[in-house]
Amino acid sequence: MTTVILFVLGAIVGSFLNVVGLRWDLPRRGGVLSNLGGRSACPSCGKVLRWQELVPIVSFFLLRARCRGCQAKISWQYPLIELWTGLLFATVPYIFIPVFCIYVVITIYDFRHKIIPDTLVYTSILLALVLKLFSGGSLLDWLAGPVLFIFFGLIWLVSRGRAMGFGDAKLGLSVGLLLGAPLGFSAIVLAFWIGSFGSLTYLFLNKSGFLKDAKKLTMKSEVPFAPAIILGAWMSLVFHLDILHVALF
């Protein structure tokens, strides 16, 4: 019963995180939704949504993925983020929840804009550092964050930003500080697996014509990597992974 309650609470929070991720930079770009305040509305027609249209996950399917006013399609992002956040609340230790909520917003933003906002990633680093100060850990656990930062930073430096963004290095620092060495390093290994699998799957589906109206993806396309890092961090934490057998050291 506790797990169910946590999932429902997480789905509700996920609905809010969707709004945060989508509205984060709208004041600069303009648009129907101009700030983080105000009632939720359809981004296409501006129709203010009623409470029946805002029930996490359920409303998406009841509305058949379309706005009741203008019949514009509703993105699958909404139920997927709500579902994922519900799972996060049900599976992640409560002290890690604030950091993972920030990670959810980073995921949304990086998917849409191919960049990680400094405000979000610096906040996640600060929270991860505070948690590390209270929880402690071995010297290797303390070094995990800087090691991942240097690893991604070198890729960014050598490739001149073409292979990796510097925001990924900052996110690596946050994940390393939060999870420590065994889980943090496992998260990055998983991230590369997830990123490779996701990109190859998208390439195949795109080439086969299965994804209609989707952007064409090539080997030179810019692909957001933060979602893969964050998914890897979640899976590593939930399953207590130590892929590189760091604990032996």
Residue, then its C-alpha position, 0 to 999 in steps of 0.5 A: m500500500t505504501t508503494v502505491i501511495l508513493f507511486v501516486l504521489g510521484a505521478i502527481v509530482g511528475s505532472f508538475l515537473n513536466v510543467v517546469g521542464l516545458r516552461w523553463d525558458l519560455p519567457r525568453r522564447g515567447g509563447v502561450l505559456s509565459n512563466l512557471g505560474g498560472r493555470s495549465a493550458c493547451p500549448s496549441c490553443g491556450k485553452v485552460l485545462r480543467w481538473q478532469e484533464l489534469v489527472p496524471i496518466v489517466s487523463f491522457f488516455l481518457l482524452r485519447a491523446r488529444c486536446r478537448g478544445c482544438q483536438a491537437k495531439i498531446s505529447w506522450q512525454y506527459p504520461l511517460i514522465e508522470l509514470w517514470t516519476g511515480l516509479l522513482f518515488a516508489t523505488v528510490p530512497y527518499i533522501f535521493i528524491p529531490v535530486f532525482c526530481i531535478y534530474v527529471v527536469i534535466t531529462i525533459y529539457d535536454f530532450r527538447h533543447k539538447i542542453i543542460p541548464d546550469t541552474l539545474v545541474y549546479t543545484s543537483i551537484l550542491l544537493a548531492l554534495v550535502l547528502k555525501l557530507f551526511s552519508g560519508g563514504s570511502l575515499l573512492d566514493w568521494l573521488a567518483g564525482p571528480v573522476l566522472f567529471i574529468f572523464f567527460g570533460l576530457i571527451w568534451l575537450v578532445s572532441r571540441g564539444r562535438a562528441m560530448g557537451f560540457g553539461d554532461a561532465k557537470l552531470g557526471l560530477s553530480v551522479g558520482l557524488l550522489l551514488g559513490a564509486p560502484l553505483g556511479f561508475s555503473a551508471i555511466v557504463l549503463a548510460f553508454w549502453i542505453g545511449s547506443f541502444g536508443s540511437l540505433t533503435y531510433l535510426f532503424l525505426n526512422k529509416s524503416g519509416f515507422l516513425k512518421d514526421a520524426k526528425k532524421l537522425t544520422m551518425k553526425s546528429e546531436v543526441p541528448f546524453a543526459p537522459a541516458i546518464i540519468l536512466g543509468a543512475w536510476m537503474s544502478l541505484v535500484f539494482h545496486l549494480d557494480i558492473l566494474h567490480v569497484a567494491l573489490f578495491 
